[in-house]
Amino acid sequence: MLFCDIDDTMTTRGLIPRDTFTALWNAREAGLRIVPVTGRPAGWCDHIARMWPVDGVIGENGAFYFRKTKFGIKRIHSQTPQMRARNRRKLDQIRREVLVKVPGCAIASDQAYREYDLAVDFCEDVKRLSKKSVRMIVEAFERHGATAKVSSIHVNGWFGDFNKLTMARRYIKEVDGQELADVASEYAFVGDSPNDEPMFAAFPVSFGVANIEPFLPHLVHKPQCITHSEGGAGFAEVVAMLIAGLSDTIQ
């Protein structure tokens, strides 16, 4: 099973290239299961689980996983609807504060489809903000006791103790009946940014697409392997390597 980030890992300049979709279908045919792990919203993840050739999808930085079964979409959440409603009211307060105090930022265009977090755009649909401005957004979340993570395009903030790694471990336990620590070599991860560092640390089989290179000096836990290509082409490289490894094992 390969867990993978989406933005700037499976995508290239905001688009899913042909290489990515070809790799997804090649993986399915070879018996390599793909599970995107993303900060993107529940609405997107429902579509991904339904229509992409993937085993499932973990969304909103580990808040939930969705998985297509013969009975429809299975949705596993980390919080009750009541908890999410309380947290949304607190996030709305942060939202108002950030928009006033950080000029040039915007609420992410996919916010309407989110169930757990608040996503603040600093370069996807707005002119790229300075590192100082991004830090101000992070500090606004942290002042209110929220967790904040910086992706390649958004600052995502939420209330709760979930993250990408805890939900990936839960996915492995509930879907495969195994503990990641016991069979780590059966699972891999590929990502592109500093917020993927906990996944690089937990997965001994880990990859970074080439566009992670500027961040490497700032990472304590680095990916085991860096691809030659960036974005979707780099993702396709990883899939090809893993499929080759599967073929060698079978032979």
C-alpha positions in Angstrom: 0.0 0.0 0.0 1.3 3.4 -1.0 0.1 6.5 1.0 0.6 9.7 -0.9 0.1 13.4 -0.6 -1.9 15.0 -3.5 -1.0 18.7 -4.0 2.4 19.0 -5.7 3.0 15.3 -5.3 0.3 13.8 -7.5 -0.3 17.1 -9.2 2.0 19.4 -11.3 1.3 23.1 -11.3 -2.2 22.5 -10.0 -3.2 19.8 -12.5 -3.3 16.0 -12.4 -1.1 15.1 -15.3 -1.5 12.0 -17.5 1.4 10.4 -15.8 -0.5 10.4 -12.5 -3.6 8.7 -13.7 -1.6 6.2 -15.8 0.4 5.4 -12.6 -2.8 4.9 -10.6 -4.2 2.4 -13.1 -0.9 0.6 -13.4 -0.8 0.3 -9.6 -4.2 -1.2 -9.4 -3.4 -3.7 -12.1 -0.2 -4.7 -10.3 -1.9 -5.1 -6.9 -0.4 -1.9 -5.4 -3.0 -0.1 -3.4 -3.0 3.7 -3.4 -4.3 5.8 -0.5 -4.1 9.6 -1.0 -3.5 11.5 2.3 -4.4 15.1 1.9 -5.4 18.4 3.5 -8.1 18.7 0.9 -11.8 18.7 2.0 -14.4 16.1 2.7 -16.3 17.0 -0.5 -13.3 16.4 -2.7 -12.5 13.2 -0.8 -16.0 11.8 -1.4 -15.4 12.2 -5.1 -11.9 10.7 -5.0 -13.1 7.7 -3.1 -15.9 7.2 -5.6 -14.2 7.8 -8.9 -10.4 7.4 -8.6 -8.8 3.9 -8.8 -7.6 4.1 -5.2 -8.2 2.0 -2.1 -9.4 4.9 -0.1 -8.5 8.5 0.9 -7.6 10.2 4.1 -8.7 13.9 4.2 -8.4 17.2 6.0 -5.0 16.2 7.4 -6.2 13.0 9.1 -9.7 14.0 10.2 -11.3 11.0 8.5 -11.0 8.4 5.8 -13.4 7.5 3.1 -13.4 4.1 1.3 -15.6 2.7 -1.4 -17.2 -0.7 -0.7 -19.8 -2.8 -2.4 -22.3 -1.1 0.0 -21.3 2.4 -0.9 -18.9 4.9 0.6 -17.7 4.0 4.1 -16.9 7.1 6.2 -14.8 6.9 9.3 -14.6 10.1 11.4 -12.4 11.2 14.2 -15.0 13.4 15.8 -18.8 13.4 16.4 -21.0 15.9 14.5 -21.5 17.8 17.8 -17.8 18.2 18.3 -17.3 19.4 14.8 -20.1 22.0 15.2 -18.5 23.4 18.4 -15.0 23.5 16.8 -16.5 25.2 13.7 -17.7 28.1 15.9 -14.1 28.6 17.3 -12.6 28.4 13.8 -15.0 31.1 12.6 -13.6 33.4 15.2 -10.0 32.7 13.9 -11.2 33.2 10.4 -12.4 36.7 11.1 -9.2 37.6 12.9 -6.9 36.3 10.2 -8.6 38.2 7.4 -8.3 41.4 9.3 -4.7 41.0 10.5 -3.0 39.3 7.5 -3.5 41.4 4.3 -3.6 39.5 1.1 -4.6 36.2 2.5 -8.0 34.6 1.7 -10.1 31.7 2.8 -9.4 28.7 0.5 -11.8 28.3 -2.4 -12.5 24.7 -1.2 -13.5 25.8 2.3 -17.3 25.2 1.6 -16.6 21.5 1.3 -14.6 21.1 4.6 -16.0 19.5 7.8 -13.1 19.9 10.2 -10.6 22.6 9.4 -10.1 26.1 8.3 -7.9 26.5 5.2 -6.2 29.9 4.6 -4.9 30.4 1.1 -1.5 32.0 0.8 -0.6 31.2 -2.8 -3.1 29.0 -4.6 -5.7 31.7 -5.7 -3.9 34.8 -4.2 -0.6 36.4 -4.8 2.1 34.5 -2.8 2.4 35.9 0.7 5.7 36.4 2.5 7.0 33.9 5.0 6.3 36.5 7.7 2.6 36.6 6.7 2.3 32.8 6.6 3.8 32.7 10.1 1.2 35.3 11.3 -1.5 33.0 10.1 0.0 30.0 12.0 0.3 32.1 15.1 -3.3 33.2 14.9 -4.4 29.5 15.0 -2.0 28.7 17.8 -3.1 31.6 20.0 -6.6 30.0 20.1 -5.2 26.6 20.9 -5.7 25.1 17.4 -3.2 22.9 15.5 -1.8 24.6 12.4 0.1 23.0 9.5 1.6 24.7 6.5 1.1 22.9 3.2 2.5 24.0 -0.2 -0.6 26.2 -0.7 -2.6 26.6 2.5 -2.3 27.0 6.2 -4.7 24.5 7.7 -5.9 24.8 11.2 -8.2 22.6 13.4 -9.1 21.6 16.9 -8.5 17.9 17.7 -5.7 15.4 18.2 -5.9 13.9 14.7 -3.2 14.1 12.1 -2.2 12.3 8.9 -0.1 9.7 10.6 -2.6 8.7 13.3 -5.3 8.2 10.6 -2.9 6.3 8.3 -2.1 3.9 11.2 -5.8 3.6 11.9 -6.5 2.9 8.2 -3.9 0.1 8.2 -5.3 -1.4 11.4 -8.9 -1.3 10.4 -8.5 -2.2 6.7 -5.6 -4.7 6.9 -5.8 -5.8 10.5 -2.1 -4.9 11.0 0.0 -2.5 13.0 2.3 -0.2 10.9 5.2 -0.7 13.3 5.0 -4.5 12.9 5.0 -4.6 9.1 6.4 -1.3 8.1 8.1 -2.6 5.0 4.7 -3.5 3.5 3.7 0.2 3.4 5.2 3.3 1.8 4.7 7.1 1.6 5.5 9.8 -0.9 5.2 13.5 -0.2 6.6 16.9 -1.1 6.6 19.3 1.9 7.6 19.9 5.5 4.2 19.0 6.8 4.8 15.4 5.5 7.8 15.0 7.9 5.9 12.8 10.5 5.0 10.4 7.7 8.7 10.3 6.5 9.6 9.5 10.1 7.1 6.7 10.5 7.5 5.0 7.1 10.9 3.5 6.5 10.0 3.1 2.9 9.5 6.8 2.0 9.9 9.0 -1.1 10.0 12.7 -1.8 9.2 14.1 -5.2 12.0 16.3 -6.6 10.3 19.6 -5.6 10.9 18.7 -1.9 14.6 19.5 -2.3 14.5 23.2 -1.2 13.0 22.0 2.1 15.4 19.2 2.9 17.9 21.3 5.0 15.0 22.1 7.3 13.8 18.5 7.8 15.0 16.3 10.6 13.3 13.2 9.1 13.9 13.1 5.4 12.5 10.8 2.8 14.5 7.8 2.0 14.6 8.4 -1.7 14.2 11.5 -3.9 12.7 11.2 -7.4 14.3 12.7 -10.5 11.1 14.4 -11.5 8.7 16.8 -9.7 5.0 16.5 -9.0 3.0 14.0 -10.9 5.9 12.7 -12.9 7.8 12.0 -9.7 4.8 10.2 -8.3 4.8 8.0 -11.4 8.4 7.2 -10.8 7.6 6.0 -7.3 4.8 3.8 -8.5 7.0 2.3 -11.2 9.7 1.5 -8.6 7.2 -0.1 -6.3 5.6 -2.1 -9.1 9.0 -3.4 -10.1 9.7 -4.4 -6.6 6.4 -6.3 -6.4 7.3 -8.1 -9.7 10.7 -9.1 -8.3 9.0 -10.5 -5.1 6.5 -12.5 -7.1 9.2 -14.0 -9.3 
